[in-house]
């Protein structure tokens, strides 16, 4: 059975087009699997590498979306 690896979420800030955004990066071990860009109070954009997975209304949903997609790719 495949053991579920621990996912670490690291919050950083990134300047995009001169504006600061909160970015949550998802790591499994040392490997970054995705990131979530907070674009509004209930707007979280998920990315898996260069792939834009779309937006979610909560950080939890955005994290779920990345993990689901990552599991499909693995």
N, CA and C of each residue as an Amber inpcrd file, in Angstrom:
protein
   222
   0.8350000  -1.1970000   0.0000000   0.0000000   0.0000000   0.0000000
   0.8710000   1.2500000   0.0000000   0.4350000   2.2310000  -0.7740000
   1.1940000   3.4800000  -0.8820000   0.8620000   4.3800000   0.3020000
   1.8830000   4.7170000   1.0720000   1.6960000   5.5680000   2.2350000
   1.5000000   7.0130000   1.7690000   0.5500000   7.6880000   2.3580000
   0.3430000   9.0870000   2.0250000   1.4950000   9.9130000   2.5850000
   2.1620000  10.6330000   1.7250000   3.2880000  11.4440000   2.1640000
   2.7740000  12.7270000   2.8010000   3.5610000  13.2630000   3.7370000
   3.1800000  14.5150000   4.3760000   3.3480000  15.6670000   3.3960000
   2.3530000  16.5140000   3.3800000   2.4010000  17.6840000   2.5170000
   2.6400000  18.9020000   3.3900000   3.6350000  19.6750000   3.0050000
   3.9590000  20.8810000   3.7440000   3.5220000  22.0840000   2.9160000
   2.8630000  23.0280000   3.5690000   2.4150000  24.2420000   2.8930000
   3.2450000  25.4050000   3.4370000   3.9480000  26.0870000   2.5410000
   4.8140000  27.1980000   2.9360000   4.2530000  28.4840000   2.3300000
   3.9820000  29.4450000   3.2010000   3.4280000  30.7150000   2.7300000
   4.5420000  31.7190000   2.4700000   4.5160000  32.3100000   1.2810000
   5.4800000  33.3500000   0.9290000   4.7350000  34.5050000   0.2690000
   5.4700000  35.5330000  -0.0810000   4.8900000  36.6550000  -0.8110000
   5.6640000  36.8190000  -2.1040000   4.9380000  37.0390000  -3.1980000
   5.5720000  37.2420000  -4.4930000   5.0610000  38.5240000  -5.1020000
   5.9770000  39.2860000  -5.6980000   5.5770000  40.4870000  -6.4260000
   5.3020000  40.0910000  -7.8740000   4.0780000  40.3340000  -8.3220000
   3.6950000  40.0530000  -9.6930000   3.1360000  41.3370000 -10.2870000
   3.7740000  41.8030000 -11.3530000   3.4000000  43.0740000 -11.9840000
   3.3410000  44.2160000 -10.9620000   4.3330000  44.2410000 -10.0630000
   4.4400000  45.3200000  -9.0930000   3.4760000  45.2450000  -7.9140000
   2.6980000  44.1670000  -7.8230000   1.7530000  44.0200000  -6.7150000
   2.1460000  42.7830000  -5.9120000   2.0770000  42.8800000  -4.5790000
   2.4280000  41.7380000  -3.7340000   1.2400000  40.7950000  -3.5510000
   1.5000000  39.5170000  -3.7490000   0.4740000  38.4870000  -3.5690000
   0.9650000  37.4540000  -2.5740000   0.0310000  36.8760000  -1.8160000
   0.3540000  35.7550000  -0.9460000   0.3610000  34.4940000  -1.8040000
   1.4400000  33.7210000  -1.6730000   1.5600000  32.4690000  -2.4140000
   1.8150000  31.3430000  -1.4260000   1.0300000  30.2760000  -1.5200000
   1.2380000  29.0850000  -0.7050000   1.8390000  28.0100000  -1.5870000
   3.0370000  27.5620000  -1.2300000   3.7080000  26.5240000  -1.9970000
   3.5110000  25.1820000  -1.3110000   3.2120000  24.1510000  -2.0900000
   2.9990000  22.8050000  -1.5510000   4.2220000  21.9450000  -1.8210000
   4.7490000  21.3430000  -0.7650000   5.9140000  20.4700000  -0.8780000
   5.5970000  19.0860000  -0.3630000   6.1240000  18.0810000  -1.0550000
   6.1390000  16.7190000  -0.5260000   7.6130000  16.3970000  -0.4020000
   8.0760000  16.2960000   0.8450000   9.5160000  16.1820000   1.0680000
  10.1630000  17.4740000   0.5970000  11.1790000  17.3690000  -0.2500000
  11.8590000  18.5660000  -0.7480000  11.3040000  18.9990000  -2.1000000
  10.3490000  18.2170000  -2.6130000   9.8260000  18.4730000  -3.9540000
   8.6250000  19.4060000  -3.9100000   8.7200000  20.5200000  -4.6460000
   7.5830000  21.4490000  -4.7320000   6.6210000  20.8980000  -5.7670000
   5.3870000  20.6400000  -5.3540000   4.4380000  20.0500000  -6.2940000
   3.4730000  21.0740000  -6.8750000   3.3130000  22.1990000  -6.2050000
   2.3880000  23.1860000  -6.7360000   2.3900000  24.4500000  -5.9140000
   1.6320000  25.4350000  -6.4100000   1.5050000  26.6680000  -5.6370000
   0.1230000  27.2550000  -5.8280000  -0.2710000  28.0350000  -4.8280000
  -1.5830000  28.6660000  -4.8280000  -1.3880000  30.1630000  -4.6680000
  -1.9120000  30.8920000  -5.6290000  -1.8250000  32.3440000  -5.6200000
  -3.1390000  32.8960000  -5.0780000  -3.0540000  33.6890000  -4.0100000
  -4.2570000  34.3100000  -3.4530000  -4.5050000  35.6070000  -4.2050000
  -5.6120000  35.6600000  -4.9730000  -5.8970000  36.8450000  -5.7860000
  -7.0260000  37.6890000  -5.2190000  -7.7100000  37.1700000  -4.1970000
  -8.7910000  37.9170000  -3.5640000  -9.2180000  37.2270000  -2.2880000
 -10.1890000  37.8010000  -1.5670000 -10.6410000  37.2340000  -0.2960000
 -11.1090000  35.7790000  -0.4370000 -11.7920000  35.4520000  -1.5100000
 -12.2530000  34.0810000  -1.7470000 -11.8190000  33.6170000  -3.1340000
 -10.6020000  33.9890000  -3.5150000 -10.0840000  33.6080000  -4.8250000
  -8.6760000  33.0640000  -4.6970000  -8.5500000  31.7690000  -4.9490000
  -7.2700000  31.0800000  -4.8330000  -7.0040000  30.3460000  -6.1340000
  -5.9350000  30.7270000  -6.8260000  -5.5810000  30.1460000  -8.1230000
  -4.5490000  29.0430000  -7.9060000  -4.8580000  27.8380000  -8.3780000
  -3.9640000  26.6910000  -8.1810000  -3.1140000  26.4120000  -9.4140000
  -1.8390000  26.1110000  -9.1810000  -0.9310000  25.7610000 -10.2660000
  -0.1830000  24.4760000  -9.9290000  -0.0860000  23.5860000 -10.9060000
   0.7100000  22.3750000 -10.7870000   1.8020000  22.5260000 -11.8270000
   2.9940000  22.9430000 -11.3810000   4.0370000  23.2900000 -12.3530000
   3.5490000  24.4900000 -13.1530000   3.5450000  24.3730000 -14.4770000
   3.0790000  25.4810000 -15.3320000   1.5950000  25.3830000 -15.6450000
   0.9670000  24.3090000 -15.1750000  -0.4370000  24.0700000 -15.4790000
  -1.3450000  24.8410000 -14.5260000  -2.2070000  25.6870000 -15.0900000
  -3.1810000  26.4370000 -14.3070000  -4.3900000  25.5390000 -14.0800000
  -4.6520000  25.1920000 -12.8240000  -5.7550000  24.2770000 -12.5040000
  -7.0760000  25.0020000 -12.2780000  -7.0480000  26.3080000 -12.2910000
  -8.2720000  27.0610000 -12.0580000  -8.3340000  27.6120000 -10.6450000
  -9.4630000  28.2490000 -10.3260000  -9.5600000  28.9100000  -9.0260000
 -10.5190000  28.1900000  -8.0980000 -10.3050000  28.4120000  -6.8030000
 -11.1390000  27.8460000  -5.7450000 -11.5710000  28.9740000  -4.8250000
 -12.5850000  28.7000000  -4.0110000 -13.1000000  29.7200000  -3.0990000
 -12.4880000  29.6260000  -1.7070000 -11.6680000  28.5680000  -1.4840000
 -10.9750000  28.4680000  -0.2040000  -9.5880000  27.8830000  -0.4290000
  -8.6950000  28.1590000   0.4990000  -7.3350000  27.6330000   0.4210000
  -7.3620000  26.1090000   0.4880000  -8.2150000  25.5600000   1.3580000
  -8.3120000  24.1020000   1.5100000  -8.7090000  23.4480000   0.1920000
  -9.6940000  24.0180000  -0.4840000 -10.1520000  23.4720000  -1.7660000
  -9.0430000  23.5610000  -2.8150000  -8.2950000  24.6560000  -2.7870000
  -7.1970000  24.8460000  -3.7370000  -6.0980000  23.8030000  -3.5030000
  -5.8030000  23.5330000  -2.2310000  -4.8010000  22.5180000  -1.8730000
  -5.2700000  21.1390000  -2.3460000  -6.5450000  20.8240000  -2.0760000
  -7.1280000  19.5500000  -2.5180000  -6.9820000  19.3670000  -4.0240000
  -7.2700000  20.4400000  -4.7690000  -7.2100000  20.3910000  -6.2300000
  -5.8020000  20.0170000  -6.7070000  -4.7980000  20.6310000  -6.1110000
  -3.4080000  20.3420000  -6.4880000  -3.0490000  18.9010000  -6.1460000
  -3.4080000  18.4580000  -4.9430000  -3.0710000  17.0870000  -4.5130000
  -3.7470000  16.0680000  -5.4270000  -5.0200000  16.3080000  -5.7520000
  -5.7410000  15.3920000  -6.6440000  -5.0470000  15.2940000  -8.0000000
  -4.7160000  16.4470000  -8.5730000  -4.0570000  16.4600000  -9.8810000
  -2.6780000  15.8200000  -9.8150000  -1.9400000  16.1170000  -8.7380000
  -0.5980000  15.5650000  -8.5700000  -0.6540000  14.0480000  -8.4990000
  -1.6440000  13.5220000  -7.7560000  -1.8200000  12.0790000  -7.6450000
  -2.1300000  11.4360000  -8.9900000  -2.8600000  12.1310000  -9.8420000
  -3.1680000  11.6130000 -11.1790000  -1.9030000  11.5470000 -12.0420000
  -1.0190000  12.5220000 -11.8400000   0.2100000  12.5830000 -12.6540000
   1.2850000  11.6140000 -12.1830000   1.2460000  11.2820000 -10.8930000
   2.3110000  10.4110000 -10.3400000   2.1880000   8.9820000 -10.8140000
